[in-house]
């Protein structure tokens, strides 16, 4: 528990607040007033006040987190023996998922009205304003020396995004200035905290910033982002297994209490506030969308932060009606998927929760590396199955053909082990346009569908979300084994 916090407040799904203490938080009525969500909040508060948080000991031992087991078994991500711990390698299927998450993050940023940019990852140590900002994260510095003096690797896009925004000329009509960057970031995390996807040293962030000319603008943008991220958490990342954490100053909380509690009430999510007498960083308030994992830890995904320092510190200014430069009073920091690594961690941990409940674990359809697999009954049906796979791929859908010399039963079991959402076994009875008996992983059982109905099923699963082509070869027999 950080010493700067002086007040702790639990809030139920109706926006009713209850102050707690580190010693007596377990007695809060909020935990029982909010049903299953209250139990998740209790776990989160226990983690925060008990010091567990996002850290789980011994990620490689007998208590290996579920997401580590899944990320390796499904050939998504793995450790890299020739790199430093916390720097991961991505197999083709995992890289596809990472790219799709970034595609959706980019679309969300564009919907918000952000302008996309890209900056270096290396920061000179002699930049005063950047150095002041970096000092707030000094314990996590990643330093390099190429023979021209010490430099830092950025921990987020901020230290380079702000000098970028500092140079942009904009007035009230262009405010707030919104920018977005897909940022490769580095944090020199402590050795005992690094493991799996939950905490790494090199990661990809979806960073959004808004330089606001007024606090009214900042309120409007903060609320839009918070609501959009809540929808993202429910629909794409964690379903109902998340809570809202808040961290900020007592003064900001008291001045904005009704607004902050109202946001949680409207989202129907329980929340936990940790409040300080004074700011220890650049933000007066921030929220963190915390996914609760199968082992009871929490993983931060989205965040929105209210920064009252960096407009003046970096002289990020708008021009008022007279043409004078005025420092922006609020810079909003936001991240939709947080780091892609943590988003994948949450997805896999939620699959583990399903597995424990007797539900077939799976990735969301739009992120499944293979969305439909076709199994020829015998070698004589292979060419027809390949032609069908080509037609399905044009829907579009990621489709492969298991042409291995294994029994049908073995290939069906392998498809189930691979979490493939839909499976077609094709033989003499299946014509070019069906009907096809389609095995449904999540729903269970089978449905008999024509080709047109199959197409509608797959497109419904895609639901307009980003799409990329199959990351592996169409013939399963031609794919190498990356792990195991």
Legacy VTK file of the C-alpha trace (Angstrom):
# vtk DataFile Version 3.0
C-alpha trace
ASCII
DATASET POLYDATA
POINTS 484 float
0.000 0.000 0.000
1.524 3.337 -1.040
2.018 5.744 1.902
0.641 8.787 0.039
-2.950 7.504 0.172
-5.041 8.886 3.008
-8.617 7.895 2.065
-10.132 4.766 0.549
-13.697 4.596 -0.782
-15.715 1.660 -2.145
-18.640 2.463 -4.434
-21.450 0.091 -5.399
-23.125 -0.213 -8.795
-25.743 2.366 -7.748
-23.099 4.999 -7.043
-23.370 4.767 -3.239
-20.015 5.408 -1.578
-18.665 3.845 1.617
-15.358 4.890 3.163
-13.110 2.065 4.327
-9.764 1.607 6.035
-6.959 -0.808 5.141
-7.677 -2.708 8.338
-11.465 -2.791 8.101
-12.301 -2.789 4.395
-13.720 -6.336 4.483
-16.757 -5.086 6.434
-17.858 -2.720 3.667
-21.539 -3.284 2.703
-20.631 -2.424 -0.896
-19.347 -5.949 -1.455
-22.745 -7.495 -0.709
-24.855 -4.770 -2.336
-23.429 -5.372 -5.811
-23.895 -9.134 -6.231
-21.259 -10.931 -8.297
-19.668 -7.605 -9.209
-19.256 -6.888 -5.501
-17.263 -10.091 -5.077
-14.919 -8.955 -7.867
-14.543 -5.559 -6.183
-13.742 -7.241 -2.885
-10.985 -9.241 -4.578
-9.581 -6.087 -6.193
-9.633 -4.109 -2.933
-7.985 -7.024 -1.139
-5.257 -7.069 -3.786
-4.714 -3.315 -3.562
-4.655 -3.032 0.208
-2.921 -6.352 0.749
-0.135 -5.552 -1.698
-0.789 -8.370 -4.163
-2.125 -6.293 -7.040
-0.912 -7.440 -10.420
1.988 -9.526 -9.107
1.765 -13.301 -8.824
4.782 -15.141 -7.503
6.492 -18.013 -9.267
4.924 -17.648 -12.757
6.917 -20.672 -13.966
6.314 -22.954 -11.004
3.415 -25.162 -9.905
1.157 -22.102 -9.617
1.705 -21.003 -13.211
-1.054 -18.556 -14.254
-3.569 -19.997 -16.708
-2.702 -17.477 -19.408
0.929 -18.666 -19.470
-0.206 -22.242 -20.006
-2.591 -21.175 -22.770
-0.277 -18.734 -24.553
2.311 -21.501 -25.021
-0.031 -24.429 -25.696
-1.807 -22.441 -28.432
1.460 -21.168 -29.915
0.637 -17.498 -29.395
3.499 -16.016 -27.368
6.537 -17.426 -25.607
9.667 -16.510 -23.718
12.817 -15.786 -25.702
15.951 -17.537 -24.461
18.331 -15.139 -26.179
16.703 -11.950 -24.895
16.196 -10.460 -21.456
13.328 -11.681 -19.312
10.156 -9.746 -20.035
10.851 -9.488 -23.768
8.628 -11.954 -25.616
8.535 -13.614 -29.011
5.269 -13.808 -30.937
4.322 -16.805 -33.040
2.187 -16.259 -36.179
-1.145 -16.848 -34.402
-0.265 -14.568 -31.514
1.010 -11.889 -33.869
-2.329 -11.985 -35.685
-4.150 -11.344 -32.386
-1.791 -8.492 -31.531
-2.357 -6.892 -34.935
-6.145 -7.222 -34.685
-6.220 -5.620 -31.241
-4.127 -2.759 -32.588
-6.449 -2.439 -35.588
-9.440 -2.024 -33.271
-7.531 0.428 -31.064
-6.680 2.494 -34.123
-10.294 2.516 -35.271
-11.473 3.623 -31.832
-8.905 6.430 -31.802
-10.048 7.588 -35.242
-13.696 7.496 -34.094
-12.637 9.754 -31.239
-11.124 12.174 -33.737
-7.448 11.595 -32.997
-4.650 12.301 -35.453
-2.213 9.405 -35.694
1.504 10.028 -35.204
4.736 8.148 -34.557
7.775 9.154 -32.529
11.214 7.682 -31.707
11.632 5.309 -28.788
14.948 6.836 -27.622
14.996 9.939 -25.393
18.029 12.141 -24.716
18.767 12.457 -21.002
19.546 16.201 -21.226
16.003 17.376 -22.026
14.858 19.270 -18.927
11.081 18.962 -19.265
11.287 15.356 -20.394
13.769 14.612 -17.623
11.358 16.057 -15.077
8.586 13.841 -16.422
10.852 10.798 -16.557
11.848 11.396 -12.940
8.325 10.467 -11.892
9.039 6.954 -13.254
12.749 6.828 -12.366
12.595 3.424 -10.687
11.576 1.890 -14.043
14.131 3.553 -16.306
15.576 1.560 -19.182
18.882 3.190 -20.060
21.107 2.690 -23.103
24.416 4.217 -24.127
25.468 4.157 -27.762
28.692 6.015 -27.049
27.090 9.473 -27.277
25.779 9.744 -23.741
23.016 8.080 -21.768
19.549 7.858 -23.269
16.260 6.432 -22.027
13.922 4.043 -23.764
10.432 5.480 -23.434
8.105 3.954 -20.818
5.058 5.298 -22.723
4.514 7.678 -25.605
4.246 10.719 -23.260
7.898 11.906 -23.153
7.961 12.208 -26.948
4.283 12.894 -27.629
4.382 16.074 -25.553
7.308 17.673 -27.413
5.420 16.695 -30.598
2.240 18.446 -29.362
4.289 21.414 -28.153
5.150 22.259 -31.764
1.592 22.002 -33.100
-0.234 25.283 -33.676
-3.944 25.120 -32.846
-6.688 27.428 -31.652
-10.034 27.113 -29.950
-11.621 25.775 -33.116
-9.101 22.910 -33.328
-9.180 22.162 -29.591
-8.971 19.711 -28.065
-5.896 18.579 -29.962
-6.173 14.782 -30.044
-3.320 12.478 -31.029
-2.855 8.707 -31.098
0.267 6.565 -31.226
0.938 2.837 -31.258
3.878 2.923 -28.917
6.508 0.266 -28.353
7.461 0.866 -24.709
10.021 -0.305 -22.161
9.891 -0.502 -18.371
12.673 -1.944 -16.279
10.361 -3.863 -13.958
11.665 -5.601 -10.858
12.885 -9.134 -11.412
10.322 -10.859 -9.181
7.382 -9.096 -10.833
8.087 -10.097 -14.423
6.274 -13.118 -15.827
3.859 -14.165 -18.531
1.847 -11.392 -20.156
0.757 -9.720 -16.940
3.956 -7.754 -16.437
6.666 -7.487 -19.090
9.516 -5.133 -19.914
8.751 -4.474 -23.571
5.155 -4.009 -24.660
2.871 -2.304 -27.170
0.598 0.479 -25.900
-2.387 2.183 -27.511
-1.709 5.744 -26.331
-4.198 8.606 -26.776
-3.803 12.224 -25.644
-6.061 15.279 -25.762
-4.816 18.808 -25.089
-7.948 20.569 -23.829
-8.489 24.337 -23.896
-11.013 24.272 -21.062
-11.968 22.038 -18.165
-15.411 21.710 -19.783
-13.790 20.127 -22.831
-11.787 17.832 -20.576
-14.919 16.661 -18.724
-16.663 15.899 -22.017
-13.714 13.958 -23.472
-12.966 12.132 -20.209
-16.540 10.923 -20.015
-16.649 9.846 -23.704
-13.475 7.827 -23.294
-14.585 6.224 -20.029
-17.920 5.137 -21.482
-16.313 3.828 -24.668
-13.700 1.864 -22.745
-16.380 0.327 -20.536
-18.165 -0.894 -23.658
-14.880 -2.253 -24.978
-14.208 -4.150 -21.746
-17.642 -5.745 -21.762
-17.871 -6.570 -25.442
-14.317 -7.530 -26.350
-12.015 -8.122 -23.369
-13.395 -9.171 -19.999
-17.184 -9.465 -20.305
-18.437 -8.865 -16.721
-15.198 -9.765 -14.909
-13.860 -6.256 -14.299
-14.131 -3.364 -11.888
-13.144 0.302 -11.951
-10.196 1.559 -9.912
-9.642 5.278 -9.282
-6.593 7.115 -7.987
-6.281 10.832 -7.374
-6.372 13.693 -4.915
-8.901 14.377 -2.191
-9.501 17.878 -3.593
-10.336 16.634 -7.098
-12.619 13.935 -5.709
-14.556 16.346 -3.505
-14.889 18.939 -6.275
-16.113 16.335 -8.787
-17.706 13.768 -6.478
-21.174 13.656 -8.046
-19.740 13.409 -11.556
-17.283 10.648 -10.677
-19.815 8.558 -8.764
-22.406 9.162 -11.477
-20.087 7.726 -14.111
-19.776 4.474 -12.182
-23.526 4.377 -11.585
-24.286 4.869 -15.282
-21.804 2.130 -16.212
-23.228 -0.169 -13.502
-19.760 -1.110 -12.348
-18.430 -1.065 -8.761
-15.411 1.096 -8.014
-12.602 1.668 -5.527
-11.035 5.108 -4.938
-7.570 5.631 -3.455
-7.055 9.302 -2.590
-3.966 11.393 -1.773
-3.559 14.741 0.007
-1.458 15.991 -2.915
-0.417 14.791 -6.374
2.549 12.445 -6.531
2.523 12.333 -10.353
1.077 14.473 -13.129
-2.578 13.482 -12.725
-5.209 14.816 -10.352
-7.374 11.763 -11.071
-7.248 8.639 -13.182
-9.363 5.545 -13.648
-8.130 2.050 -14.385
-10.271 -0.712 -15.855
-9.155 -3.771 -13.902
-9.827 -7.288 -15.180
-9.922 -9.920 -12.415
-8.092 -13.058 -13.486
-8.760 -16.727 -12.819
-6.226 -16.789 -9.987
-7.693 -13.705 -8.303
-5.084 -11.185 -9.418
-5.992 -8.031 -11.323
-4.727 -6.763 -14.659
-5.132 -3.148 -15.726
-6.436 -2.737 -19.272
-7.916 0.665 -20.220
-7.239 3.945 -18.408
-8.181 7.644 -18.615
-6.054 10.202 -16.746
-6.612 13.904 -15.900
-3.193 15.617 -16.197
-2.929 19.167 -14.795
0.871 19.547 -15.016
2.083 18.875 -18.529
0.258 21.633 -20.394
2.364 24.201 -18.547
5.453 22.007 -18.163
5.749 21.396 -21.913
4.090 24.647 -22.986
1.416 22.804 -24.947
-0.645 25.874 -25.791
-3.738 26.834 -27.728
-4.204 30.309 -29.185
-7.086 32.259 -27.729
-9.339 34.734 -29.570
-6.648 37.404 -29.370
-3.992 35.083 -30.773
-2.151 34.728 -27.462
-0.694 31.360 -26.489
-2.353 29.849 -23.426
-1.140 26.602 -21.799
-3.794 23.904 -21.910
-5.144 23.467 -18.369
-5.771 19.724 -18.827
-4.077 17.051 -20.913
-6.017 13.811 -21.004
-4.038 10.570 -21.229
-5.928 7.458 -22.321
-5.290 3.938 -23.513
-8.004 1.737 -24.948
-6.430 -1.720 -24.726
-3.683 -0.593 -22.327
-0.884 -2.806 -23.473
-1.747 -5.501 -26.001
0.050 -8.005 -23.787
-2.265 -7.333 -20.859
-5.355 -7.460 -23.054
-4.343 -10.908 -24.299
-3.634 -11.914 -20.693
-7.188 -10.935 -19.706
-8.696 -12.786 -22.670
-6.849 -15.990 -21.813
-7.578 -15.700 -18.095
-11.288 -15.332 -18.845
-11.069 -18.487 -20.947
-9.660 -20.184 -17.848
-12.638 -18.981 -15.799
-14.946 -20.549 -18.396
-12.962 -23.770 -18.334
-13.283 -24.001 -14.551
-17.050 -23.480 -14.888
-17.384 -26.317 -17.396
-17.734 -23.992 -20.394
-15.586 -24.628 -23.460
-12.724 -22.113 -23.281
-12.279 -19.992 -26.387
-11.018 -16.743 -27.784
-13.567 -14.316 -29.239
-14.431 -15.291 -32.815
-12.834 -12.187 -34.385
-9.518 -13.003 -32.644
-9.510 -16.757 -33.318
-6.490 -17.495 -35.553
-8.530 -20.182 -37.365
-12.254 -19.456 -37.467
-13.431 -22.490 -39.422
-11.704 -25.812 -39.986
-12.750 -28.304 -42.642
-12.045 -32.025 -42.188
-12.178 -34.234 -45.274
-13.520 -37.674 -44.384
-10.887 -39.245 -46.646
-8.148 -38.235 -49.083
-10.612 -38.483 -51.981
-12.518 -35.498 -50.546
-9.469 -33.285 -50.061
-9.673 -31.305 -53.304
-13.345 -30.511 -52.733
-12.535 -29.381 -49.193
-9.735 -27.114 -50.431
-12.108 -25.528 -52.953
-14.645 -24.996 -50.169
-11.941 -23.422 -47.978
-11.109 -20.968 -50.759
-14.768 -19.969 -51.002
-15.039 -19.551 -47.240
-11.842 -17.480 -47.171
-13.470 -15.060 -49.593
-16.397 -14.378 -47.195
-13.937 -13.422 -45.574
-13.129 -15.922 -42.816
-9.922 -17.600 -41.697
-10.342 -21.188 -42.838
-7.977 -24.148 -43.020
-8.214 -27.820 -43.997
-6.945 -30.610 -41.770
-5.458 -32.890 -44.416
-3.324 -34.934 -42.022
-3.364 -38.721 -42.169
-5.168 -39.074 -38.850
-8.575 -40.478 -37.991
-11.541 -38.143 -38.167
-11.994 -38.534 -34.417
-8.404 -37.507 -33.704
-8.688 -34.470 -35.969
-11.952 -33.423 -34.318
-10.301 -33.643 -30.886
-7.358 -31.591 -32.129
-9.721 -28.885 -33.432
-11.397 -28.783 -30.025
-7.998 -28.550 -28.324
-7.144 -25.645 -30.646
-10.348 -23.777 -29.661
-11.528 -23.519 -33.276
-15.014 -21.948 -33.199
-16.585 -23.870 -36.098
-15.812 -27.233 -37.652
-17.147 -28.922 -40.816
-16.614 -32.625 -41.560
-17.065 -33.052 -45.311
-17.565 -36.263 -47.262
-19.772 -37.634 -50.027
-23.014 -36.107 -48.757
-21.726 -32.519 -48.733
-22.108 -30.752 -52.067
-20.419 -27.544 -53.131
-23.209 -25.475 -51.574
-24.022 -27.774 -48.660
-25.798 -28.655 -46.609
-22.965 -28.866 -44.073
-23.045 -30.187 -40.531
-21.290 -27.435 -38.562
-19.969 -28.186 -35.076
-20.347 -25.169 -32.764
-17.683 -24.909 -30.075
-19.235 -22.367 -27.718
-22.882 -23.255 -28.272
-22.267 -27.002 -28.319
-23.802 -29.483 -30.733
-24.139 -29.091 -34.489
-26.276 -27.204 -36.983
-27.025 -28.150 -40.584
-26.408 -25.126 -42.798
-26.283 -24.249 -46.458
-23.234 -22.378 -47.722
-25.211 -19.118 -47.610
-26.248 -19.820 -44.015
-22.668 -20.690 -43.102
-21.528 -17.396 -44.545
-24.141 -15.513 -42.504
-23.032 -17.348 -39.358
-19.377 -16.427 -39.849
-20.087 -12.828 -40.763
-22.315 -12.519 -37.699
-19.455 -13.716 -35.531
-17.153 -11.134 -37.106
-19.712 -8.417 -36.250
-17.891 -5.727 -38.214
-14.687 -6.028 -36.177
-11.236 -5.874 -37.822
-10.237 -8.797 -39.997
-6.908 -10.169 -41.216
-6.142 -13.252 -43.265
-5.130 -16.686 -41.993
-1.682 -16.431 -40.333
-0.730 -20.046 -41.097
-0.942 -22.283 -44.161
-4.304 -23.511 -45.339
-3.247 -27.171 -45.235
-2.699 -28.122 -41.604
-0.115 -30.748 -42.602
2.142 -27.989 -43.993
2.363 -26.052 -40.709
5.402 -26.454 -38.444
5.141 -26.995 -34.699
6.391 -23.899 -32.864
6.057 -25.104 -29.277
5.734 -28.407 -27.469
LINES 1 485
484 0 1 2 3 4 5 6 7 8 9 10 11 12 13 14 15 16 17 18 19 20 21 22 23 24 25 26 27 28 29 30 31 32 33 34 35 36 37 38 39 40 41 42 43 44 45 46 47 48 49 50 51 52 53 54 55 56 57 58 59 60 61 62 63 64 65 66 67 68 69 70 71 72 73 74 75 76 77 78 79 80 81 82 83 84 85 86 87 88 89 90 91 92 93 94 95 96 97 98 99 100 101 102 103 104 105 106 107 108 109 110 111 112 113 114 115 116 117 118 119 120 121 122 123 124 125 126 127 128 129 130 131 132 133 134 135 136 137 138 139 140 141 142 143 144 145 146 147 148 149 150 151 152 153 154 155 156 157 158 159 160 161 162 163 164 165 166 167 168 169 170 171 172 173 174 175 176 177 178 179 180 181 182 183 184 185 186 187 188 189 190 191 192 193 194 195 196 197 198 199 200 201 202 203 204 205 206 207 208 209 210 211 212 213 214 215 216 217 218 219 220 221 222 223 224 225 226 227 228 229 230 231 232 233 234 235 236 237 238 239 240 241 242 243 244 245 246 247 248 249 250 251 252 253 254 255 256 257 258 259 260 261 262 263 264 265 266 267 268 269 270 271 272 273 274 275 276 277 278 279 280 281 282 283 284 285 286 287 288 289 290 291 292 293 294 295 296 297 298 299 300 301 302 303 304 305 306 307 308 309 310 311 312 313 314 315 316 317 318 319 320 321 322 323 324 325 326 327 328 329 330 331 332 333 334 335 336 337 338 339 340 341 342 343 344 345 346 347 348 349 350 351 352 353 354 355 356 357 358 359 360 361 362 363 364 365 366 367 368 369 370 371 372 373 374 375 376 377 378 379 380 381 382 383 384 385 386 387 388 389 390 391 392 393 394 395 396 397 398 399 400 401 402 403 404 405 406 407 408 409 410 411 412 413 414 415 416 417 418 419 420 421 422 423 424 425 426 427 428 429 430 431 432 433 434 435 436 437 438 439 440 441 442 443 444 445 446 447 448 449 450 451 452 453 454 455 456 457 458 459 460 461 462 463 464 465 466 467 468 469 470 471 472 473 474 475 476 477 478 479 480 481 482 483
